[in-house]
Amino acid sequence: MSDTDATKRCERCATEFTASSPLGLCPSCLFKLGMSDPAMTPPPAQEPEAAVVSAPTPPPRAASVRRLHLPSRRVGIAIAALVVAGSGALAFALFLRPAHESSAHADPVRFRLNLPDGTAMPDHAQFAVSGDGSQVVVVARRHDGGMPGLWLRRLQSLEWRELARTDGASFPFWSPDGRHIGFFAGARLKRIDIGNDLVETLCEVDHGGGGTWSIHGVIVFAGPGGLFRVPASGGAPQPVTRLEPGRRETAHLRPQFLPDGRHFIFLTQGVNDRSTTSIADLETGEIMAIADGRGPAVFAGDRLLLSRGSVLSAQQFDYARRRLIDEARTIAGVEDIANDLRRGSGFAASSTVLVYQRQEPWRRRLLWFDREGRMIGLEGEFADADGFALSPDGRTVAVARREAGGNTSSIWLMESQSARVSRLTWGQGRDESPVWSPDGARLAFSSRRDDNQGVHIIVHDLNGREETIFSGPDARPTDWSRDGRFLIYSARSPMTRSDVWMLPVTGDKKPVQLDPTPGNQSQGVLSPDVRWLAYISDESGRDEVYVRAFPPADGRWQISTGGGTRPRWRDDGRELLFLSPDGHLMAAGVELSVVPRFGVPQRLFPVPEADDFSVRGSRVLTQTPIERAGDRQLEVILNWAAELRR
C-alpha cells in the first residue's frame, strides 16, 4: 500500500481515513475549516453507533491548490468563520501534522493574512517569520496616529497582539527559540520577551538594516559601514564586515545565520542596487560570494530563496560546502513580490511557511490645509512618488518619481493651476530629494549614477542644463538659502554617521559641517533671514528638532520635547513647524532678535501618516500616502516547496 493510500487518523477528530490530505485532517474536518472544493465535500451525516464513530468514505485526492482568504475580524459569525478557516488550516498544518509526514507530499495552501482594522504597514513592509513557522511579527501603525510598532500573530490564533514599548520599531527578527524578538528603535538595538513584554536595550546603532540571532547567543546586525556583532545579552558592538569602496559596495544588509550558528549569509549592495549574496564565517571572517541578483536571499529548510526583482525562486544550498546545487526553480504564483533592499522585507520564510507582500505602486496625494486643519485643495496624485518640493512662488511642485518595476527615479514638474505634468530629468540613475533655488529657476537634487562616484548633488536649470557641484558617499540636499549662496545637505558616512553640511554654490565649493555634536543630524533648513538653522538630531535617543546659529557659532536650542521631524520655517520666520511622532502638525512661535526665543510647540491639526509638508503663508501642503490593499495584508503559502517548478 502506498503512502497515499495508507490509513491515517484525523488529527482533529480522530476519525480514520485513507485519502491523502494536505493538512492531515479528514474530509469532514477540512470541510468545517472552509475547504469548499467539491472533492473535499464530506458524505451525508450518519448517526453514530453507541461506541463507534463510522469513518466517512474518502473522496479522490484533489489536485488543485486550496485557496483560503483570511479577512480581518468583523462583527458577525459568517465572516468570523472564514477567519477560522484560514487560521485553523495553517495552525493544524503546523502543529498537528504527524512528524513523519513529509511536507514535500502535502499540497500547498494559500491564504491572506490581514492586519487588524485601523492599522497598516508603512510603505516598506517589515516583517519576520519565527523559525518554526508558527508566528509572524510585523511593523504596523494605527491610522489615527502614533508611531509604528510591533504586532504579533500566532498563526493558530484569530487575534493580532500589539507589543508594548516598541514605538518606532523597524526590521524585527526572531531568537532561535521563538521567545524573543530583536528590533531597532530610537538609534538602538533592542529585544523584547514576548512572554512578558520586557524590553531591553542591547546597544546603540545608527539606522540598523536587519539582524539575525544565532543558536550560540550572538546577534549580527547591519549598521553603517558593514555588519556588526553583539552578545544577545547586550554589550559593545564589534565589526564583522566592512564595506569595500573599491568593489563599489554601498551597504551590507539582511544577515541571516545558518543552522550551525557560525556561518551566515548577507546581501552586499552595490551601485544602482546591484547586489550579491555572500556567506561569511563568524570565526575566521572568511567571505565567499554565492549568488548574484537584485534582491535579498533567505535560507529556509535546505534551500536558498532568492529574490530577483519581483520574482522569487528557490535553489538547494549545501552551506557546509558553500555552494548552490541543481538549478533555481521559481515558486509558482509568486511573481509580484515587493522589494526594497534598504527599507523593506518583501518576504520571509521557514521550511514550511512563506510570507510575502505583493508589489503595488506607491501613491501619494498632495493636499492643502488651512490653519484649522480644513482641507482646502488637492494638488494631485502621483504614482511611485518619493518626496516633493514646492517652488518659491507656490505655482510648481517638483516630485521625485520612481520608474515602474525598476530602481531608477527621475524629477517631474507639475503646474498647480493647469495640473500639467512634465518630466525634468532622464537616465538610468536615481534622482531624488529636489530643492528649489530661491529664484525658482533651478533645482538641486541628489543622483545615484553608475560612475563609481557615490551620490552627486546636481544643479539643474529648467532649460535642461545641469552641473554636478558635489559628490559624496550619501548626500541629500534639504534646503537652498534665500540669498542663493548655500545649499544645506545631509550626508552619511561609516565614520561620522549622518551630519548636516553647508555647501557654497559658488567659489571653492568646500563643504562645512554645521553641528559636530554626537548623534545623527539631518533635514536642515535655514530661516528666511539666513541666520538660523533648524534640523533634527537623535542624540537623546529619538529624533528631536533643534535650532542653532548659522553660520556655525555658539548657541543651540531644543524646540521639540516629545519627538519631531521635518522642521519648516514660516515665510516670515516667525514660526517653526514640524511633524510629531503621533502624526500632528506642530508649531512653535519665534521671536527673532540677537538671541531667538521659541514658544512652547502647539498642536495645529492631525496629519496622520504624512511624510512631508511645505508651508506657504497660512496654508500647508502635505504629502500623504494613499492606502493600498497590500499595506494591510500579507500573502501566506503553506508547504511552499510544493510550488517549485522548473
Summary of the structure (lengths in Angstrom):
residues: 646
radius of gyration: 27.2
end to end distance: 29.9
largest distance: 98.2
contacts: 2147
relative contact order: 0.09
helix: 7%
strand: 46%
